[in-house]
Amino acid sequence: MDILTFLIVGALAGWIAGELYKGDGFGLVGNLIVGIVGALIGGFVFDMLGIGTYGFIGSLVMAVIGAVILLFFVNMMRRA
């Protein structure tokens, strides 16, 4: 995946995860970072489960799931 596609998937995943999780919001740059880190987390989780993703939609779904996991843990840390 080239870097531009990775950034687009990251931005979309961060925004979608923010909408799904209903957090405080992080803005465009924050959503991009959440999406990129979420893609890494999602890739790790999917690899551990033996699930493969293909294409743009598969990458986006994986990144969104990873970003939601990230937001869950970030919000848990904020409350503690």
N, C-alpha and C positions, 0 to 999 in steps of 0.2 A: 504494500500500500504506500503510495507516495505521500509526502508530508502534507500537501494541501488537502488531500482526502482525509488524512488522519485528523487534521485540525477541524475540518468541517464536521466529521463524525463526532469529535470531541465536543464541539460547541453545541451541536444538536443534542447529544446525549446529556450534557450538563443542563441544558434548558429543559428537556423532557423530564429528567430526573427531578429537577427543581419543581416543576409543575405537579408531578406525581407525589412528591414527598411533602409539598406545601411548607417548605422551610421559609426562612427569612429572605432568601435570595442572595446572590453573590454578585450580580451584575454580569456583563458580558465576559470580562476577563476571568472572573471567578467561576462562571459556568464553564468556560473553556478549560480551566484547570481541573475542575471537578470532573468534567467529561473525559479528559485525557487520563487522569489518575483512575477514574472509573473504568476506562477501557483496559488499563493494565490490571486492575483488580478483577474485572470480568474475565479477561483472558486467563488469569491464574485460576479462578474458580472453575471456569468451563474446562480448562485443561485437567484439573484435578478430578472432575466428574467424567472426563472422557467425551465431552461434547464438542463437536466441531461446528464452526460457523463459516458460511461462504457468502461472498458478495457484500454489497453495501448494507443491505437490510440486516443481514446476519451480524455484521460488525456493529451496527447501530444498536440492535437488541442487546448484544453482549455488553456494550459500553453503558447502556442505560441501566442494566441490571447491576453492573459494577458500581456505577455512580450512585444508585439508590442505596447499595450496601455502604458505600463511603459516607453518604449523608446520614444514614442511620447511626453509624459510629461517631461521626462528628457531633451530632445532636446529643448523643449519650454523654460524650465528654463535656459538652457545654453545661449539661445539667449536674454533672458530678462536682 
